[in-house]
Amino acid sequence: MKGPRRWLVAVLAAEVAIGALLFGGDLARALPRIAWPSTAPGLTEPVRPGDQTRQFRPDRLPTRDPAREEPGGRPLPDTGDMPDRLRMEPVADGIRLRGRIAPGDAVRLTPLLDAADPRPAIAWLDSPGGSVADALELGRVLRNEGIDTALSAEAVCLSACPYLLAGGAARRVAEGAWVGVHQHYFDQNAALPAIFAVEDIQRGQGDVMEYLIEMGIDPALMRHALVTPPDEIYLLLPEELERYGLTTPDPAG
């Protein structure tokens, strides 16, 4: 009996040690954010060249309140009812993709496009981000179908969403829309200590770089993403959207 008992004790001890390691790694990543929270300006503060990094919480985007819109500030988008996963709705000139990008959203899009009559010409985006892997897959679906992507003046496209924007055959961003990038976790287990997550992070960054090149986007866009922590967002200026290829020239002139 002593033999099996020793093995049971050893297994339990190993499980406790692994649990402590996982918790310690997770805590080590979280503590710096708690101890030194972002000092960047709020998301709605005016953006100027060289001053484009703003605080960011995808689950706490501001809600439109015209009474608080001060002259010179950034108009507040209407994000009060932002869905927890992409809501895919047909509109007069295409399809609207609104909400967080959740795992499995890419699988839902193709049957919806196949059933649409007429075929959507434009995908209108409004998303605070979410699953990077699904954003890349969604973008490839849109490009393969020859569907354009666009943002209205009231829309946001943050975090993983710009990769979905990049998938459009043609890409338009109205003045006033927000497009921003930052670092990602690339869907790896958030409980894993950083030493175990490095491989996933590097693979994820490589996948994004490959995707941007495939879509004809300047991979220099990643420079802003890689230096902006997850609790902040780098908001791209119209000239940067054009420079990196996230917007395309208007054929109408």
Secondary structure, DSSP 8 states (H G I E B T S, - for coil): -HHHHHHHHHHHHHHHHHHHHHHHHHHHHHHHHHHS---S--TTS--BTTB-EEE--TTS-----GGG--TTS------TT--SS-EEEEETTEEEEES-B-TTHHHHHHHHHHH-SS--SEEEEEB--B-HHHHHHHHHHHHHTT-EEEE-TT-EEETTHHHHHHTSSSEEE-TT-EEEE----TT--TTS-HHHHHHHHHHHHHHHHHHHHHTT--TTHHHHHHTS-TTEEEE--HHHHHHHTSS---TT-
